[in-house]
Amino acid sequence: MNKQQKLAILGFGALILSGCNTDMWRQPKQEPLDESEFFADHAANRPLVPGTIPRGHLREDDAFFAGAANGKWLDGFPDGVKVDKALLLRGQERFNIYCSPCHGRLGDGQGMIAHRGFSLKRPVGNIHTDRLRKMPVGHFYDVITNGYGAMFSYAARVEPQDRWGIVAYIRALQLSQYAAPQDVPAEEVSKALPAGDLGAAKQETAQADSNTRLAQK
Amino acid sequence: MAQIFKPSANSVAKLTLISVVLGVPSLWLAIAGLSRSPANTKVDVPLNQPVPFSHQHHVWELGLDCRYCHTTVEKSSYAGLPSTETCMSCHSQIWTNSPMLEPVRQSYETNTPIQWNLVNKVPQFVFFNHSIHIARGLNCNICHGAVNNMQITWKGNSFQMAWCLQCHRAPERYLHENKTAEGQTPRQQVFNMYWQLQEHGLKDLPEKEKQLADGHFAGSDEAADLEAGKELIKKYGVHTQQLADCSVCHH
């Protein structure tokens, strides 16, 4: 084997081995949640400078983004929020994710967390009270956005549009837990009950309903 | 002149030949095995964390939705780790004196993030996106293993390329539905298993979900499942022609 052949083999080997590095695995870039040696708090994620507004995202619409107008809570849904089945279903989904752990799937304050050691001076909020049935929708939006009592703000977790969805669903829950038999469309009643039981069931629900109303008074 | 090779040279020559024939493949196998073993991939190896967070407790026993903490999983490439504020939503009231949660309270008071140890990672030339996988109805456990069983989180799968390609080459083996209501999108179906598990327990789950929750789901080769999977590919608009292209993940 002459010198040139040896050099050729060595060179080829070096070329192959040069592929063995991990530069591409760990690139000199930062990904979300990475650790950074550059910043004092070692977080690559940077908080926005206070007052930063992304172009085109100035939140001028107080009704939509704060649930209030002229310093008063909104009593109806703001323009741009169309209350339809899609919004309600979205609200139901978000309610079940973010609210139900404490407030329960019915909003009655009997969620799993409420049963697991919440030792509050005041119990977890129940939306089925006279006070909250009469409360304008803006209040619920405000509570989600800014928190209330021991409840933290959910502004970082639930977007404004979804907050309105949750508010709409809260109204639906309030209606569902405080409905009189005559509120149920006749065809829905007959769908839910066998024909023969209709009269008896109606009487029964009416009785139960008046009982709860009495109890609440 | 004396002989160069003693009689023992015969044995040495044979041994050399045998060890080359056996040794090279076994070295090959050993390297291949090691690179796929938990020693290298860290699959099923629980990782110590500053706070011993239990997914089993929060997901299975309490029934918290994945999205309560991983808020961006449906709309971003990153699932997102909860901020300390999210932990404190409950833990400002519950277990407020627990020494286990001291790092959380410390982080909240000093406004510095908790430094979790990374469990799942792909090389930085891989551009993985959570949201599209959720949008096509892939349950979290398919990739992450039985998260609902994890007292301390571990990596459920190797995340090596060959593993990714199992599904990218034949998604019909993995796609399935778990509808609990009419009109549920595949995105919504992803999360049904977890509350069903909390509410009804393991034994009442649909067959596929039971395997998933148990950590034994590795695709299905049964004819009926493949047929259904192909239907779903059409229904969800999965572009199978491009799914195994290099540029899908390495763009």
HADDOCK unambig.tbl for C-alpha pairs under 7 A between the chains (distance, minus, plus):
assign (segid A and resid 24 and name CA) (segid B and resid 124 and name CA) 6.59 0.50 0.50
assign (segid A and resid 24 and name CA) (segid B and resid 125 and name CA) 6.41 0.50 0.50
assign (segid A and resid 25 and name CA) (segid B and resid 123 and name CA) 4.55 0.50 0.50
assign (segid A and resid 25 and name CA) (segid B and resid 124 and name CA) 5.14 0.50 0.50
assign (segid A and resid 25 and name CA) (segid B and resid 125 and name CA) 6.55 0.50 0.50
assign (segid A and resid 26 and name CA) (segid B and resid 123 and name CA) 6.86 0.50 0.50
assign (segid A and resid 26 and name CA) (segid B and resid 124 and name CA) 6.00 0.50 0.50
assign (segid A and resid 27 and name CA) (segid B and resid 124 and name CA) 6.52 0.50 0.50
assign (segid A and resid 41 and name CA) (segid B and resid 112 and name CA) 6.17 0.50 0.50
assign (segid A and resid 97 and name CA) (segid B and resid 65 and name CA) 5.50 0.50 0.50
assign (segid A and resid 97 and name CA) (segid B and resid 67 and name CA) 6.73 0.50 0.50
assign (segid A and resid 97 and name CA) (segid B and resid 68 and name CA) 5.85 0.50 0.50
assign (segid A and resid 98 and name CA) (segid B and resid 68 and name CA) 5.76 0.50 0.50
assign (segid A and resid 101 and name CA) (segid B and resid 64 and name CA) 6.52 0.50 0.50
assign (segid A and resid 112 and name CA) (segid B and resid 62 and name CA) 6.22 0.50 0.50
assign (segid A and resid 117 and name CA) (segid B and resid 94 and name CA) 5.99 0.50 0.50
assign (segid A and resid 118 and name CA) (segid B and resid 93 and name CA) 5.92 0.50 0.50
assign (segid A and resid 118 and name CA) (segid B and resid 94 and name CA) 5.70 0.50 0.50
assign (segid A and resid 119 and name CA) (segid B and resid 93 and name CA) 6.87 0.50 0.50
assign (segid A and resid 151 and name CA) (segid B and resid 89 and name CA) 6.84 0.50 0.50
assign (segid A and resid 152 and name CA) (segid B and resid 89 and name CA) 5.58 0.50 0.50
assign (segid A and resid 157 and name CA) (segid B and resid 71 and name CA) 6.31 0.50 0.50
